[in-house]
């Protein structure tokens, strides 16, 4: 599995979220820090394409900034429409020397 540098951990304090582009194709990932635990989701809301990393994080739930749809950042599950079609992909990550690294290959939405 190939990990890509996404952001510095210092740029993502607890209770915050961040939108980042990981590759030359502009693949967007949303990063979330829930009480010191970091999560990575696809940055695109399936409802209308809003940037989840620019949303509002409450606990482990992010609210899309465009239309308010809510997603669990641990699972990618949509709280408004809890069916697989509305879930967003979750990506594995690791933190190396203060840098958040995300793996994109072969990831699907969580059940």
C-alpha positions as CSV (number, residue, x, y, z in Angstrom):
1,X,0.0,0.0,0.0
2,X,1.4,3.4,-1.0
3,X,1.0,6.3,1.4
4,X,0.9,9.9,0.2
5,X,1.9,12.9,2.4
6,X,-1.4,14.8,3.1
7,X,-0.7,17.4,5.8
8,X,1.3,18.2,8.9
9,X,-0.4,16.9,12.1
10,X,0.2,20.4,13.5
11,X,-2.2,21.8,10.8
12,X,-5.0,19.6,12.2
13,X,-5.6,20.3,15.9
14,X,-8.3,18.3,17.8
15,X,-11.8,19.2,16.7
16,X,-10.8,20.4,13.3
17,X,-11.1,19.3,9.7
18,X,-9.1,20.0,6.6
19,X,-9.4,19.6,2.8
20,X,-6.3,18.4,0.9
21,X,-5.5,17.4,-2.7
22,X,-3.3,14.3,-2.7
23,X,-2.3,13.7,-6.4
24,X,-1.9,15.5,-9.7
25,X,-5.5,14.5,-10.6
26,X,-6.7,16.6,-7.7
27,X,-8.0,13.7,-5.7
28,X,-9.5,15.3,-2.6
29,X,-9.4,13.9,0.9
30,X,-11.0,15.3,4.0
31,X,-9.0,14.9,7.2
32,X,-10.5,15.0,10.7
33,X,-9.0,15.1,14.2
34,X,-11.4,13.7,16.8
35,X,-9.8,14.1,20.2
36,X,-6.4,13.3,18.8
37,X,-7.5,10.4,16.6
38,X,-7.2,11.3,12.9
39,X,-9.5,10.0,10.1
40,X,-9.5,10.4,6.3
41,X,-12.6,10.4,4.0
42,X,-13.3,11.2,0.4
43,X,-13.7,14.9,0.4
44,X,-16.8,14.9,-1.9
45,X,-20.2,14.8,-0.4
46,X,-22.3,12.3,-2.5
47,X,-25.4,14.6,-2.3
48,X,-24.1,17.6,-4.3
49,X,-20.3,17.5,-4.2
50,X,-19.6,19.7,-1.2
51,X,-16.1,19.6,0.3
52,X,-16.5,17.7,3.6
53,X,-13.1,18.9,4.8
54,X,-14.5,22.4,4.9
55,X,-17.5,21.3,7.0
56,X,-18.2,21.6,10.7
57,X,-16.9,18.8,13.0
58,X,-18.9,17.9,16.1
59,X,-17.5,14.9,17.9
60,X,-17.1,12.3,15.2
61,X,-19.7,13.8,12.9
62,X,-19.0,16.3,10.0
63,X,-21.7,18.5,8.5
64,X,-21.3,19.3,4.8
65,X,-20.9,23.0,4.4
66,X,-23.2,23.1,1.3
67,X,-26.4,21.5,2.4
68,X,-25.8,20.2,5.9
69,X,-25.7,16.5,5.3
70,X,-24.0,14.7,8.2
71,X,-21.4,11.9,8.0
72,X,-19.7,9.8,10.6
73,X,-15.9,10.4,10.1
74,X,-15.0,7.0,11.6
75,X,-17.2,5.0,9.1
76,X,-18.1,7.3,6.2
77,X,-21.8,6.5,6.8
78,X,-24.3,9.2,6.0
79,X,-26.6,10.0,9.0
80,X,-29.4,11.4,6.8
81,X,-29.6,8.5,4.3
82,X,-27.8,5.5,5.9
83,X,-27.5,3.4,2.7
84,X,-24.3,2.4,1.0
85,X,-25.0,4.7,-2.0
86,X,-24.6,7.7,0.3
87,X,-21.5,6.6,2.3
88,X,-18.2,8.1,1.5
89,X,-14.9,6.2,1.2
90,X,-12.7,5.9,4.3
91,X,-8.9,5.7,3.7
92,X,-6.2,4.2,5.9
93,X,-3.7,6.6,7.2
94,X,-0.6,6.8,9.3
95,X,1.4,9.5,11.0
96,X,5.1,9.5,10.3
97,X,7.4,12.2,11.8
98,X,4.4,14.6,12.3
99,X,3.1,14.1,8.8
100,X,-0.3,12.6,8.1
101,X,0.0,10.1,5.2
102,X,-3.0,8.6,3.4
103,X,-3.3,5.5,1.2
104,X,-5.9,5.7,-1.6
105,X,-5.6,2.5,-3.7
106,X,-8.4,0.0,-3.6
107,X,-10.5,1.7,-0.9
108,X,-14.3,1.4,-0.9
109,X,-16.9,3.0,1.3
110,X,-17.2,1.4,4.8
111,X,-20.2,-0.9,5.3
